[in-house]
Amino acid sequence: MARRRYLVAYDIRDDRRLRSIATCMEGYGTRIQYSVFVCDLSGQEAVHMRGDIEDRMKPAEDSVMVIDLGRAGDATRFLFPGHHQRLPSSGAVII
């Protein structure tokens, strides 16, 4: 099954929910900024990630953005004009 690369960014209003979502996301991808992750996922893994996020967030207060960047391993869609974390080369990191 082909993996796709997703960029996930979030703005969570409550510290407890923020920590919960951050811990959840560490199981799906690599943190590249404080509230931004890159995740290489199969279709089924992406559905599970979305469900896990929705279970932890409060839709009336929190905001999560998931962007499909195309096939996993394609780093050409990123431009970093300053210091940055290294992007994952590819593969799953689901724990």
C-alpha positions as CSV (number, residue, x, y, z in Angstrom):
1,M,0.0,0.0,0.0
2,A,1.4,3.4,-1.0
3,R,2.1,5.9,1.8
4,R,1.3,9.5,1.6
5,R,3.0,12.4,3.4
6,Y,0.8,14.6,5.5
7,L,1.6,17.9,7.2
8,V,-0.4,18.3,10.4
9,A,-0.6,21.6,12.3
10,Y,-2.7,22.4,15.3
11,D,-3.8,25.2,17.6
12,I,-5.2,23.8,20.8
13,R,-6.6,26.1,23.5
14,D,-6.3,23.9,26.6
15,D,-2.9,22.8,27.9
16,R,-4.2,19.3,28.8
17,R,-5.7,18.7,25.3
18,L,-2.5,20.2,23.8
19,R,-0.3,17.7,25.6
20,S,-2.7,14.8,24.7
21,I,-2.7,15.7,21.0
22,A,1.1,16.3,20.9
23,T,1.7,12.8,22.5
24,C,-0.8,11.3,20.0
25,M,1.0,12.9,17.1
26,E,4.4,11.7,18.2
27,G,3.0,8.2,17.5
28,Y,2.2,9.1,13.9
29,G,5.0,11.3,12.7
30,T,8.0,13.6,13.2
31,R,7.7,17.0,14.9
32,I,9.2,19.7,12.7
33,Q,8.0,22.7,14.7
34,Y,6.3,23.1,18.0
35,S,2.8,22.2,16.8
36,V,3.6,20.9,13.3
37,F,4.3,17.3,12.3
38,V,5.1,15.4,9.1
39,C,3.5,12.0,8.9
40,D,4.1,9.3,6.2
41,L,0.9,7.2,6.5
42,S,-1.1,4.6,4.6
43,G,-4.8,5.4,4.0
44,Q,-5.9,3.4,7.0
45,E,-3.3,5.0,9.3
46,A,-4.5,8.4,8.2
47,V,-8.0,7.5,9.1
48,H,-6.9,6.3,12.5
49,M,-4.8,9.5,13.1
50,R,-7.8,11.7,12.3
51,G,-10.0,9.7,14.7
52,D,-7.4,9.9,17.4
53,I,-7.1,13.7,16.9
54,E,-10.9,14.2,16.9
55,D,-11.3,12.1,20.1
56,R,-8.9,14.5,21.9
57,M,-9.8,17.9,20.5
58,K,-12.7,20.2,21.3
59,P,-14.1,21.3,17.9
60,A,-15.7,24.5,19.2
61,E,-12.3,25.7,20.5
62,D,-9.4,23.9,18.8
63,S,-8.1,23.9,15.2
64,V,-6.3,21.1,13.4
65,M,-5.1,21.2,9.8
66,V,-4.1,18.1,7.9
67,I,-2.6,18.7,4.4
68,D,-1.9,15.8,2.0
69,L,1.5,16.6,0.4
70,G,1.6,13.6,-2.0
71,R,3.7,10.5,-2.0
72,A,5.8,9.8,1.0
73,G,9.5,10.7,0.8
74,D,9.1,13.7,-1.5
75,A,10.9,16.5,0.3
76,T,10.8,18.8,-2.7
77,R,7.6,20.4,-1.4
78,F,9.4,21.9,1.6
79,L,11.4,25.1,1.6
80,F,13.2,26.1,4.9
81,P,14.8,29.6,4.7
82,G,16.3,29.2,8.2
83,H,17.2,26.6,10.8
84,H,14.9,23.5,10.7
85,Q,14.4,20.0,11.9
86,R,15.4,17.3,9.5
87,L,12.5,15.8,7.6
88,P,11.9,12.0,7.9
89,S,13.3,10.1,4.9
90,S,10.3,7.8,4.8
91,G,8.6,5.0,6.5
92,A,6.1,4.5,9.3
93,V,6.8,5.6,12.9
94,I,3.6,4.3,14.4
95,I,4.2,2.9,17.8
